[in-house]
Amino acid sequence: MTLGRLAYAHVVHPLYHFAKRDGVNRAVRELRRNQWLAANAIDAIQQEKLRRILVHAHGHVPYYRDAIDALGVDPRELAQAETFACLPVLTKATIRRNHDRLQTTALAGNRLQLNSTSGSTGEPLKFYTDDAISTYLKASVIRNKEWTGWRRSSREVSLWGAPVDASKAEALRGRVHGAITGSLFLSAYDMTEEAMDSYLSSIARHQPILLVSYPSILEVFATHCRTRATRVESLRAIITSAETLLPHQRDLIEKTFETPVFNRYGCREVGDIAHECASHAGLHVNSDCVLVEIVDGSGRPCSRGETGDVLVTSLHNYGMPLIRYAIGDRAAWSLRTRCECGRGLPLLAGIEGRSMDVVSTRSGKHIGGTYWTILLRSRPGFTQFQVVQDTPDGIRVRFVRDDRFDAGVLEYYTQRIREKCGAEFHVEFQEEKALEPSAAGKRRLVVSNVDRTLPA
């Protein structure tokens, strides 16, 4: 490790945030301390933060003033689990309809910053974050990355994002930031053979400890590295995020790069929600920053091990509170009540997939990405595939054929899919020359355009 990297970690970075007075140094210390507390102590911290934001939302956010008044409940008592569950679920459609009424009327020097989702699952969602949540977003990222062995003196590389992200990284400000922080940005949008060879050369020169990317992109990159019989010698950890990490992807990535994969779960609206530690026994929820609920189709809490829809409440965004927000993901609480790492933060068993990345039938079945990847890889024929559902009556399978393709494989898959989804389920196959990533650089396995709105 160079003197420059140590100077950045122990002098430049702390002094930068001290000069900005943004509270990041304090928040990092707080979160580092919280993770080792007992579960009931962390619950108490979460409850107090929830009580504060509910009182603020009732007093200063028109949408929540009306919602809480309609319940006839003292907002100071609303943080209790039974009462809190009476609040309506916040959907993307609700946010769009009430965008102005969800913003606080009492900024008191707390600045708002307009943000938006990537739109890779549909229309981008515009929302606001404030200074308070920005502080904790940065602090939780630092804490979570430290679980992988990363330190602020470590070099890292991100294989990430769309052309607009690449433009920001290549601008003067982005290059200066990368030079100071030791971070290298490579565009996941361009994954041609030539581009990946160039990425390998850039990574070899950069010598990163950490690699961050989408699972689907890392699958492509790992396959390319295997054909080139090369790997990144300096790597000590890989973080996957933004998509469901499938078992075959983790296996391929870890074997190719000979380094552990740490799964990260989050969204742009509330930041990092959960992250694996070195025990790899599930994903620790950042419950001192975000409250997570997992509910069934009727809105009731799921038991441990039962997959349901995820609702999140940001505990620090006072500018535009998102309370009981249905982000469209599905997950399950771990059967473990404590991780062997010693952290008191609760565990998710895993993220099965986004609710819109689940094929749904009229009979009420919901079939996630794991089923489709196992099925459509069970026989030779496809080099790439994507399952698209536009109606509950059927799916369209887009695919790129390999040199062992024959018509029999389509008949086989049709039969297997109808056995799973019903004899009347329509199955269409659409051959493509290539499957391009979304505008955000993601390569989605299942794309569902079927509405599965949670009950309010």
ROMARKOL-446661 format. One record per residue (C-alpha): x, y, z. Coordinates in steps of 0.001 Angstrom, whole numbers, plus 500000, padded with zeros to 6 digits. Example, Ala and Ser with C-alpha at 12.3 -4.5 7.8 and 13.67 -1.06 7.14 Angstrom:
BEGIN
[r [512300; 495500; 507800]];
[r [513670; 498940; 507140]];
# end
This chain:
BEGIN
[r [500000; 500000; 500000]];
[r [501419; 503357; 498956]];
[r [501956; 506361; 501207]];
[r [499464; 508274; 499059]];
[r [496709; 505744; 499679]];
[r [497344; 505826; 503435]];
[r [497322; 509629; 503393]];
[r [493960; 509615; 501611]];
[r [492436; 507147; 504107]];
[r [493678; 508741; 507306]];
[r [494079; 512415; 506414]];
[r [492409; 513577; 503189]];
[r [489091; 511727; 503540]];
[r [488433; 512656; 507213]];
[r [489530; 516273; 506672]];
[r [487333; 516582; 503575]];
[r [484188; 515583; 505469]];
[r [485230; 517634; 508506]];
[r [485566; 520724; 506308]];
[r [482197; 520051; 504671]];
[r [480612; 519577; 508116]];
[r [478417; 516883; 506563]];
[r [478567; 514527; 509553]];
[r [479910; 511550; 507604]];
[r [482822; 510929; 510008]];
[r [480423; 510912; 512958]];
[r [477905; 508691; 511160]];
[r [480600; 506140; 510239]];
[r [481664; 505908; 513883]];
[r [478018; 505521; 514938]];
[r [477289; 502725; 512468]];
[r [480509; 500887; 513243]];
[r [479548; 500921; 516919]];
[r [475908; 499934; 516323]];
[r [476690; 496765; 514368]];
[r [478175; 495032; 517433]];
[r [475263; 495829; 519736]];
[r [472777; 493165; 520790]];
[r [469715; 492803; 518570]];
[r [467373; 494379; 521143]];
[r [469665; 497409; 521472]];
[r [469664; 497885; 517683]];
[r [465860; 497514; 517695]];
[r [465647; 500305; 520275]];
[r [467772; 502604; 518085]];
[r [465554; 501808; 515112]];
[r [462360; 502461; 517064]];
[r [463563; 505849; 518274]];
[r [464616; 506893; 514759]];
[r [461256; 505684; 513406]];
[r [459343; 507620; 516083]];
[r [461240; 510814; 515189]];
[r [460585; 510597; 511464]];
[r [456902; 509750; 511990]];
[r [456440; 512780; 514250]];
[r [458238; 514928; 511666]];
[r [456168; 513494; 508802]];
[r [452910; 514206; 510631]];
[r [453944; 517738; 511469]];
[r [455549; 518792; 508193]];
[r [454596; 516467; 505306]];
[r [451028; 517025; 504004]];
[r [450576; 513491; 502632]];
[r [451488; 511854; 505945]];
[r [449595; 514409; 508030]];
[r [446410; 513312; 506271]];
[r [447296; 509597; 506410]];
[r [448096; 509626; 510131]];
[r [445109; 511836; 511029]];
[r [442857; 509388; 509174]];
[r [444042; 506661; 511574]];
[r [443278; 508816; 514591]];
[r [446574; 507792; 516216]];
[r [449098; 509887; 518150]];
[r [452168; 509946; 515814]];
[r [454418; 509424; 518848]];
[r [452792; 506009; 519347]];
[r [452714; 505061; 515673]];
[r [456145; 503390; 515769]];
[r [454658; 500385; 517588]];
[r [454565; 497477; 515140]];
[r [450793; 496791; 515253]];
[r [449905; 500465; 514762]];
[r [452635; 501150; 512213]];
[r [451258; 498369; 509981]];
[r [448009; 500336; 509701]];
[r [449733; 503030; 507645]];
[r [449018; 502671; 503913]];
[r [451659; 501092; 501709]];
[r [453489; 503682; 499620]];
[r [453738; 502673; 495952]];
[r [455542; 504283; 493038]];
[r [452160; 505322; 491634]];
[r [451314; 507012; 494951]];
[r [454618; 508899; 494899]];
[r [453981; 510135; 491379]];
[r [450470; 511315; 492277]];
[r [451573; 513000; 495513]];
[r [455082; 514126; 494612]];
[r [454714; 517659; 496006]];
[r [452672; 516604; 499059]];
[r [455378; 514111; 500099]];
[r [457975; 516863; 500475]];
[r [458577; 518496; 503844]];
[r [457399; 522044; 504495]];
[r [460141; 522551; 507125]];
[r [463594; 522327; 505574]];
[r [465336; 524517; 508204]];
[r [468551; 524591; 506164]];
[r [468244; 520949; 505154]];
[r [468786; 520974; 501390]];
[r [466784; 518849; 498958]];
[r [468393; 517135; 495991]];
[r [466336; 515778; 493089]];
[r [467122; 512164; 492293]];
[r [465590; 509384; 490198]];
[r [465716; 505663; 489637]];
[r [467380; 504292; 486510]];
[r [464058; 503362; 484926]];
[r [465348; 499908; 483981]];
[r [462076; 498369; 485220]];
[r [459823; 500959; 483610]];
[r [459324; 504715; 483934]];
[r [462009; 506395; 486106]];
[r [460748; 507502; 489521]];
[r [461710; 511021; 490605]];
[r [462159; 511675; 494305]];
[r [464096; 513916; 496697]];
[r [466826; 513157; 499182]];
[r [468153; 515557; 501805]];
[r [471445; 516230; 503574]];
[r [470585; 513929; 506483]];
[r [470063; 510824; 504385]];
[r [473056; 511655; 502169]];
[r [475251; 511475; 505267]];
[r [473988; 508046; 506248]];
[r [474002; 506739; 502668]];
[r [477735; 507405; 502519]];
[r [478345; 506007; 506014]];
[r [476444; 502764; 505399]];
[r [478332; 502161; 502153]];
[r [481628; 502532; 504033]];
[r [480506; 500165; 506808]];
[r [479229; 497545; 504373]];
[r [482341; 497620; 502196]];
[r [484503; 497194; 505297]];
[r [482837; 493802; 505811]];
[r [484579; 492606; 502641]];
[r [488047; 493575; 503899]];
[r [488016; 496860; 501959]];
[r [489431; 499940; 503645]];
[r [489446; 503579; 502551]];
[r [493049; 503094; 501489]];
[r [492030; 500266; 499116]];
[r [491771; 500585; 495364]];
[r [488535; 499461; 493724]];
[r [486983; 499139; 490297]];
[r [483325; 499449; 489315]];
[r [482073; 497688; 486179]];
[r [478848; 499607; 486215]];
[r [476196; 501764; 484671]];
[r [475059; 503311; 481464]];
[r [476839; 505690; 479070]];
[r [475726; 508679; 481170]];
[r [477622; 507212; 484154]];
[r [480681; 506723; 481992]];
[r [480473; 510353; 480843]];
[r [480475; 511560; 484448]];
[r [483445; 509347; 485314]];
[r [485389; 510538; 482261]];
[r [484740; 514232; 482970]];
[r [487477; 516216; 484726]];
[r [485706; 516092; 488082]];
[r [485203; 512335; 487762]];
[r [488856; 511712; 486856]];
[r [490075; 513810; 489800]];
[r [487715; 511987; 492156]];
[r [488901; 508621; 490856]];
[r [492561; 509569; 491224]];
[r [492095; 510722; 494809]];
[r [489868; 507872; 495989]];
[r [491646; 505099; 494070]];
[r [488451; 504152; 492239]];
[r [488245; 503168; 488571]];
[r [484981; 503253; 486593]];
[r [484415; 500989; 483584]];
[r [481168; 501065; 481601]];
[r [479079; 497902; 481871]];
[r [477143; 499050; 478829]];
[r [479980; 498158; 476462]];
[r [480771; 494448; 476884]];
[r [482227; 493585; 473489]];
[r [485247; 491275; 473285]];
[r [487481; 494247; 472508]];
[r [486100; 496305; 475381]];
[r [486536; 493467; 477874]];
[r [490146; 492959; 476772]];
[r [490681; 496660; 477386]];
[r [489021; 496376; 480816]];
[r [491357; 493527; 481757]];
[r [494368; 495669; 480895]];
[r [493007; 498654; 482838]];
[r [492224; 496530; 485892]];
[r [495660; 494906; 485814]];
[r [497285; 498372; 485873]];
[r [494951; 499652; 488605]];
[r [495507; 496652; 490940]];
[r [492157; 496864; 492785]];
[r [491337; 495017; 495988]];
[r [487574; 495250; 495317]];
[r [485444; 494794; 492185]];
[r [481809; 495995; 492150]];
[r [479341; 495094; 489395]];
[r [476007; 493580; 488391]];
[r [475753; 489747; 488611]];
[r [474789; 489421; 484940]];
[r [477671; 491617; 483794]];
[r [480153; 489738; 485984]];
[r [478873; 486481; 484498]];
[r [479733; 487775; 481018]];
[r [483074; 489177; 482179]];
[r [484016; 485995; 484076]];
[r [483242; 483880; 481019]];
[r [485461; 486159; 478939]];
[r [488284; 485896; 481494]];
[r [488050; 482101; 481374]];
[r [488406; 482124; 477582]];
[r [491476; 484333; 478002]];
[r [492766; 482092; 480805]];
[r [493382; 485127; 483000]];
[r [492201; 486586; 486289]];
[r [492817; 489670; 488428]];
[r [495570; 488737; 490883]];
[r [495052; 491703; 493217]];
[r [491350; 491072; 493922]];
[r [490349; 490127; 497454]];
[r [486573; 490670; 497232]];
[r [483733; 491173; 494751]];
[r [480454; 492954; 495487]];
[r [477417; 492160; 493353]];
[r [474402; 494456; 493401]];
[r [471342; 495852; 491560]];
[r [470151; 492416; 490375]];
[r [469329; 489062; 491937]];
[r [472523; 487034; 492388]];
[r [471775; 483524; 491124]];
[r [473649; 480464; 492461]];
[r [475278; 479594; 489146]];
[r [476534; 483188; 488830]];
[r [478120; 483196; 492282]];
[r [479780; 479861; 491563]];
[r [481188; 480994; 488197]];
[r [482412; 484366; 489513]];
[r [484095; 482936; 492608]];
[r [485801; 480122; 490683]];
[r [486987; 482437; 487913]];
[r [488416; 485178; 490128]];
[r [489273; 482924; 493080]];
[r [487822; 485422; 495519]];
[r [484612; 485577; 497587]];
[r [481458; 487294; 496357]];
[r [479564; 489583; 498745]];
[r [475964; 490188; 497765]];
[r [474602; 493698; 498318]];
[r [470934; 494636; 498294]];
[r [469739; 498190; 497947]];
[r [467937; 500727; 495825]];
[r [468549; 504298; 494811]];
[r [465556; 505534; 496827]];
[r [466872; 504448; 500258]];
[r [470466; 503315; 499612]];
[r [472093; 500114; 500846]];
[r [469477; 497963; 502564]];
[r [471417; 494780; 503339]];
[r [474853; 493287; 502725]];
[r [476683; 490001; 503236]];
[r [479484; 489745; 505782]];
[r [482416; 487332; 505618]];
[r [480270; 484539; 507125]];
[r [478043; 484510; 503996]];
[r [475114; 483304; 506105]];
[r [472643; 485839; 504717]];
[r [472478; 489592; 504255]];
[r [472664; 491859; 507312]];
[r [469990; 494557; 507160]];
[r [471221; 498085; 507872]];
[r [468381; 498350; 510380]];
[r [469849; 501420; 512069]];
[r [469295; 503263; 508759]];
[r [466265; 501546; 507224]];
[r [463293; 499571; 508534]];
[r [462447; 496477; 506477]];
[r [459111; 494655; 506494]];
[r [458365; 491456; 504561]];
[r [454649; 490936; 503964]];
[r [452434; 488450; 502163]];
[r [449852; 489236; 499497]];
[r [447387; 490370; 502169]];
[r [449895; 492713; 503793]];
[r [450502; 490487; 506838]];
[r [454056; 489979; 508173]];
[r [455740; 486861; 506795]];
[r [457202; 484201; 509065]];
[r [460931; 483490; 509022]];
[r [461841; 481663; 505825]];
[r [458634; 482732; 504050]];
[r [459149; 484803; 500903]];
[r [457100; 487970; 500610]];
[r [457093; 491518; 499305]];
[r [459578; 493995; 500761]];
[r [458483; 497298; 502303]];
[r [461165; 499767; 503372]];
[r [461123; 502899; 505504]];
[r [464068; 505276; 505316]];
[r [464911; 506458; 508831]];
[r [466870; 509548; 507748]];
[r [465156; 511171; 504755]];
[r [463299; 514038; 506425]];
[r [463096; 515984; 503168]];
[r [460823; 513441; 501440]];
[r [459990; 510596; 503823]];
[r [459383; 507216; 502220]];
[r [457419; 505192; 504770]];
[r [456321; 501584; 504122]];
[r [457513; 501955; 500524]];
[r [456910; 498945; 498264]];
[r [460070; 498829; 496173]];
[r [458939; 495822; 494145]];
[r [461343; 493260; 495609]];
[r [460760; 489872; 497226]];
[r [462799; 488403; 500064]];
[r [462647; 486240; 503196]];
[r [463942; 486621; 506740]];
[r [466660; 484134; 507635]];
[r [465857; 481279; 509994]];
[r [469005; 482352; 511863]];
[r [468469; 484811; 514690]];
[r [472175; 485593; 515009]];
[r [475130; 485503; 512645]];
[r [478353; 483830; 513732]];
[r [480195; 487070; 512879]];
[r [478760; 488543; 516084]];
[r [476855; 491453; 514525]];
[r [473400; 492110; 515961]];
[r [471949; 493357; 512671]];
[r [469100; 491075; 511453]];
[r [469582; 488703; 508518]];
[r [467752; 488242; 505242]];
[r [468016; 484720; 503838]];
[r [468398; 486241; 500397]];
[r [466669; 488224; 497707]];
[r [464644; 485901; 495502]];
[r [463942; 488541; 492914]];
[r [462055; 491675; 492166]];
[r [458276; 491186; 492159]];
[r [458266; 492500; 488586]];
[r [461005; 489918; 487846]];
[r [458633; 487105; 488767]];
[r [456352; 485373; 486272]];
[r [452778; 485390; 487622]];
[r [449871; 483234; 486422]];
[r [446119; 483728; 486694]];
[r [445994; 480806; 489108]];
[r [448124; 482777; 491581]];
[r [451534; 481151; 491021]];
[r [454652; 483364; 491194]];
[r [457769; 481820; 489621]];
[r [461065; 483605; 490320]];
[r [464291; 483912; 488382]];
[r [465974; 480841; 489888]];
[r [463439; 478510; 488246]];
[r [463907; 480113; 484839]];
[r [467694; 480102; 484897]];
[r [467824; 476431; 485966]];
[r [465264; 475406; 483329]];
[r [466663; 477378; 480398]];
[r [470207; 476206; 481143]];
[r [469223; 472554; 481553]];
[r [469810; 471760; 477851]];
[r [472148; 473140; 475184]];
[r [470598; 475587; 472759]];
[r [470746; 479093; 474203]];
[r [473760; 481304; 474826]];
[r [471526; 484101; 476176]];
[r [467868; 484306; 477121]];
[r [465294; 486620; 478648]];
[r [461757; 485822; 479805]];
[r [459230; 488606; 479091]];
[r [455683; 488609; 480477]];
[r [453160; 491148; 479179]];
[r [449948; 489411; 480333]];
[r [449119; 486766; 482973]];
[r [448266; 484346; 480152]];
[r [451771; 483656; 478879]];
[r [455391; 484611; 478296]];
[r [457758; 485375; 475478]];
[r [461255; 483859; 475649]];
[r [463839; 485920; 473788]];
[r [466967; 483907; 473047]];
[r [470261; 483789; 471190]];
[r [471004; 480318; 469857]];
[r [474268; 478423; 470256]];
[r [475800; 475936; 467821]];
[r [473908; 473016; 469422]];
[r [470448; 474535; 468956]];
[r [467622; 472492; 467422]];
[r [463839; 472852; 467305]];
[r [463437; 470052; 469819]];
[r [464721; 472249; 472617]];
[r [461830; 474687; 472093]];
[r [459289; 471862; 472315]];
[r [460981; 470590; 475473]];
[r [460911; 474010; 477157]];
[r [457285; 474617; 476124]];
[r [456221; 471358; 477743]];
[r [458145; 472010; 480952]];
[r [456821; 475588; 481259]];
[r [453210; 474457; 480804]];
[r [453706; 471751; 483422]];
[r [454736; 474527; 485810]];
[r [452369; 477317; 484764]];
[r [449331; 475468; 483389]];
[r [448304; 473692; 480182]];
[r [446727; 476858; 478716]];
[r [449767; 479041; 479444]];
[r [450991; 480593; 476188]];
[r [454710; 480197; 475396]];
[r [456316; 482089; 472519]];
[r [459990; 481987; 471474]];
[r [461658; 484951; 469803]];
[r [465142; 484487; 468357]];
[r [467529; 487455; 468543]];
[r [471047; 488104; 467260]];
[r [471987; 489592; 470639]];
[r [470298; 490690; 473864]];
[r [471387; 494203; 474694]];
[r [471488; 495527; 478272]];
[r [469012; 498126; 479463]];
[r [469833; 501830; 479399]];
[r [471135; 501390; 482968]];
[r [473567; 498671; 481877]];
[r [471615; 495817; 483468]];
[r [470874; 492500; 481768]];
[r [467563; 491373; 483216]];
[r [466664; 487685; 483173]];
[r [462921; 488164; 483692]];
[r [460982; 491259; 482649]];
[r [457393; 491365; 483902]];
[r [454970; 494047; 482804]];
[r [452115; 492475; 484759]];
[r [450765; 494678; 487545]];
[r [451118; 493128; 491003]];
[r [450108; 496096; 493113]];
[r [450158; 495503; 496869]];
[r [446965; 496194; 498810]];
[r [446878; 499696; 500286]];
# end
